[in-house]
């Protein structure tokens, strides 16, 4: 019986996939307007995408997704930075 359980557990784990930057969702709540890119990256890790606008402002995007045979889950956050490299807006967390 134990061998069957271990075999099933191994198959389930082998089917797990994680992609992107596994950022701390609680860290998003600690973000404040005016923080530098370096401060934000220190909290969330390296972004998956940086979009540079013609006015010099940027949008940094963090995405993390996981999947297995049992389902999938994804989350993301995009943060706007002014041309001065400072955070210009903080997302509001939706009530749960």
Order of alpha helices (4+ residues) and beta strands (2+ residues): alpha-beta-alpha-alpha-beta-beta-beta
